[in-house]
Amino acid sequence: MPFEENPLKFQLEPYHRDVPDSDLLEELRSVANRLGTKTVTIDQFNEIGLYHSSTLARRFGSWRKALDAAGLGSGPIKSLAREAIG
């Protein structure tokens, strides 16, 4: 079977290195709007966003910084209480 006809062939996701910052931030705000929330988790963005959260984290330095740049809240930081650790 020729490679072009193989339905199981591996396809790479497009790499979004040339997407302008403004488009990434607009997509982040759009996801928040669709969810009806003031912030977006990484999992939520990966599920319904056009890009992967790692693209925004790399571009802006972290997921939290991407949220800040988009004007969205970052929510509470999850941490363990000292009592829970030992």
C-alpha positions as CSV (number, residue, x, y, z in Angstrom):
1,M,0.0,0.0,0.0
2,P,1.5,3.4,-1.0
3,F,2.3,5.7,1.9
4,E,-0.2,8.3,0.8
5,E,-3.1,5.8,1.1
6,N,-2.1,4.4,4.5
7,P,-4.9,5.5,6.9
8,L,-2.6,4.7,9.9
9,K,0.2,7.1,8.8
10,F,1.6,9.3,11.5
11,Q,0.8,13.0,11.2
12,L,2.4,15.8,13.1
13,E,0.4,18.5,14.7
14,P,1.2,21.9,13.2
15,Y,3.8,23.9,15.2
16,H,2.5,27.3,16.0
17,R,5.8,29.3,16.1
18,D,4.6,32.0,13.7
19,V,1.2,32.7,15.4
20,P,1.2,36.3,16.7
21,D,1.0,36.8,20.4
22,S,-2.3,38.7,19.9
23,D,-3.9,35.6,18.3
24,L,-2.8,33.4,21.1
25,L,-4.2,35.7,23.8
26,E,-7.4,36.2,21.8
27,E,-7.9,32.4,21.7
28,L,-7.3,32.2,25.5
29,R,-9.9,34.9,26.1
30,S,-12.2,33.1,23.6
31,V,-11.9,29.9,25.6
32,A,-12.7,31.7,28.8
33,N,-15.7,33.3,27.2
34,R,-17.0,29.9,25.8
35,L,-16.6,28.4,29.3
36,G,-18.3,31.4,30.9
37,T,-15.3,31.8,33.4
38,K,-12.8,34.4,34.3
39,T,-9.9,32.0,34.1
40,V,-8.9,28.9,32.2
41,T,-7.1,25.8,33.3
42,I,-4.5,24.1,31.2
43,D,-6.7,21.1,30.8
44,Q,-9.7,23.2,29.7
45,F,-7.5,25.1,27.2
46,N,-6.0,21.9,25.8
47,E,-9.5,20.4,25.4
48,I,-11.2,23.2,23.4
49,G,-8.5,25.7,22.4
50,L,-7.0,25.9,18.9
51,Y,-3.5,25.7,20.3
52,H,-1.8,23.7,23.1
53,S,-1.1,25.3,26.4
54,S,2.6,24.6,26.1
55,T,2.7,27.0,23.1
56,L,1.4,29.8,25.3
57,A,3.6,28.9,28.3
58,R,6.7,28.9,26.1
59,R,5.7,32.2,24.4
60,F,4.8,34.1,27.6
61,G,7.1,32.4,30.1
62,S,4.5,30.4,32.0
63,W,0.8,29.6,31.9
64,R,0.1,32.1,34.7
65,K,1.9,34.8,32.7
66,A,-0.2,34.0,29.6
67,L,-3.3,34.3,31.7
68,D,-2.1,37.7,33.1
69,A,-1.3,38.9,29.5
70,A,-4.8,38.0,28.4
71,G,-6.3,39.9,31.3
72,L,-7.6,36.7,32.9
73,G,-7.3,35.7,36.6
74,S,-5.0,32.8,37.3
75,G,-7.0,31.4,40.2
76,P,-5.5,30.0,43.4
77,I,-2.2,28.3,43.5
78,K,-2.7,24.7,44.6
79,S,-0.3,23.7,47.3
80,L,-0.1,21.2,50.1
81,A,-0.4,22.3,53.7
82,R,2.7,21.6,55.8
83,E,0.5,19.3,58.0
84,A,-0.3,17.2,55.0
85,I,3.3,16.8,54.1
86,G,4.5,15.5,57.4
